[in-house]
Amino acid sequence: MKIFINYLGQIRLYSLTDLVLLLVVVGTGYHQLFGAVVLHLAFLAYLEHRHAHPYRAKVPVVVVCVLALTGLVYFGKIEGLFYLFFSYLYTRKTKERAFLSPVFRGLQYFFIVAGIIGYSSLIPYFVAIVITIRNLVGDLRDTEKDRKEGVRTIPVVLGVKRSIKHIHLVAMIITSVLWWLIATNPVSYLWLLVVICIEVSTYYLTPR
């Protein structure tokens, strides 16, 4: 059971459901939706492969490659490669350049959304800014841990002293509400409630 919970936590369902909601409300077709989700899973798999934490299930690199190639085929746009490129940069972050991580996450989302609706809409730019801010806020969750390990996130550089435990989950819920509000392909508020329930119930399953 513990191994199963670890695997479930490593999938980060809270993040995945938020992404799916975003993709649905911008009008993503089934093939691209599947491709984007698989690209996201490839990113998470490589992140776990890089971390190789002893208390997390190990992910073989071949799994990462299969997911990445499958995602690229189904997504079917050059932006899928850009998504993987910034995913790679995010996973290769160093202690000295950790402050760039939120920007890489914002660019991931920018290209995945732009690959679906194009560059003429303001939505990809808005999404990129929101995700960058969300990840900056998320760094407040681990401020004390990052300071001890010498990781120079923005909160550490600015001298923030204490971690704020639940702030990233709150930010995640807020962004899901934002996606629902900017929808070009509206969905029922009941689906938004389902997404929020999944986020709240799965967020703390991820081993940290």
N, C-alpha and C positions, 0 to 999 in steps of 0.2 A: 504493500500500500504506500509506503514512504517513497519508493522509486516512482510509482505512478504519480503521486502528488508532485514530485520533483519535475517529472516530464511535463505535467500539466502547467506547473508554474513557469517552466522555461519557455513554453509557447506564448506566455504573456497574453492570455485571452483578453485582458482589459485593453491592451493596446491594439490587438487584432480587431476586436469588435468596433473600436473607435474608427479604425481605418476603413473597415467595411461600410460603416455608416457614411463616412465621407464619400467613398467611392459611389455608393448607391445614390446619394442626394445630388451628385453632379452628373448623374445619368450614364454611368459606366455600363457598357454591354457585358453580357455574361462571359465572353472569352477574355476580355481585358480585365474584368473583375477577378476571374480565376487566376489570370497571370499575375496581377498585382499582389494578390494574397500570397501566391507561391513565392514571388520575389521577396516579399516581407518575411516569409518563413525562412528563405535562404539567408537573409540578413541575420535573423535571430540564430539560425543554426551556426553560421560562421562566428557570430559573437560568442556563442557558447564554446565553440571549438577553440577560439583564441583565449578565452578566459581559463578554460580547463580547471575549474574549481573542483576540489576533491569531493565536495558535498553536492555536486550537481552531476546529472547523467552526462556521459561523454557523447559528443556528436562527431562521427567520422567525417573527414573532409569529402569523401565520395558522396555522402548525403547532401552536403552543401552544393556540390557541383551539379548533381541531378536536379535539385530544387531550382538552382539558378538558371540552368538551361531550359528547364520546363517553363519557368516563369517568363523567360525571354521569348520563347516560342509563342506562348499564349497571349502575352501582352502585345507583341507584334509592333512595337515602336522603338526607335533609337533611344527614347527617354528611359526605357528599361535599363539600358546599359549605364546611363548617367546615374540612375538610382543605385545600381550595384557599385558604381565607382565611389559615390559618396558614402555608401554603406561601408565599403572597404576603408575609406579614410576615417570614418567614425570608429571602427574596430581597432585601427592602428594608432589611436590617440596615445600620446605620451603624457607623463605627469606634468611636463612643462607647458604643453599645448592643449591641455584638457579644456581650456576656455573656448576652444573652437568647436567642440563637440555639438553644442546646440545649433550652431550654424550648419554643420554637416547634416543634422537631422532635418532642419528646415529645408535644405536643398534636396534631400531625398523626397520629401513630400511635394516640393515644387515641381520636380520633373515627373513624378508619377501622375500628378493631376494635370500638368501641362500636356503630357502624352495622351491624355484622354479628351480634354476640351480645348487644347491649343493655348497660344500665348496672348491672344487678343483679349481674353477675359481677364478681369482683375482677380478672379478667384484663386488661381495658382499662387499669385503674389501674396494675397491675404493669408492663405493657408501656410505659406512658408514663414511669414512673420509670426503667426500664431504658434506654430510648432516650435520655432526658435525660442520664443518667449516661454512656452510651456516647459521646454527643456532647461532653460535658465532657471526657472522657478523650481524645477525638479532637482537641480543641484543643491537647493537648500535642504533637501531631505538628508543628504549625506555630508553636510559641512564638517562635522566633527571628525568623521571617519576620513574624509579627504585630506583634512589638515594634518592628521596623524601620519598619513601615508605620503604626504608631500605632493598631493595632486592639486594643481593650480587651477581650480574652477573659478568662475567669476565670484561667487560668494566668499571663497577663501582669499582671493586677491583683494576683495573689498573689506576684508576683516570681519566678516560675519562670524559670531562666536558660537552660536548654538544651531543644531539641526532642527528643522521643523518637520516632524515625522509624517504628517498626513497631507502635506501641501501638494505633492505631486498628484495624488489621487483627486484632490479637489480641482486642480488644474485640468486633469484629464476629463472630469465630468463637465467642466465649463466649456472645454473645446468641443465636446460632443454636442452640447446644446448649441454652440455657435454653428457647427456643421448643419444641424437641423434647421436653424434660422435662415441660413444662406442658400437653402436648397433650391436648385433649378429643377429638380425632380422630387417634389415633396413626398414625404412619407408620414404616416400617422404618428402622433405623439406617443402612441403605445409602443412603437418600435424604439423610440428614444428611451422610454422607460425601461424596456428590456435591455438595451445597451448599458444603461447606467447600473442596472441591477447586476449585470455580468461584471462590469468594472469593479463595483464595490465588493462582490463576492469572491473575485479571483485575484485582486491586486496583491494581497498579502500571501498568496501561495508561492510567488516567485521567491526562491531562496536568495538571500542577500548576505 
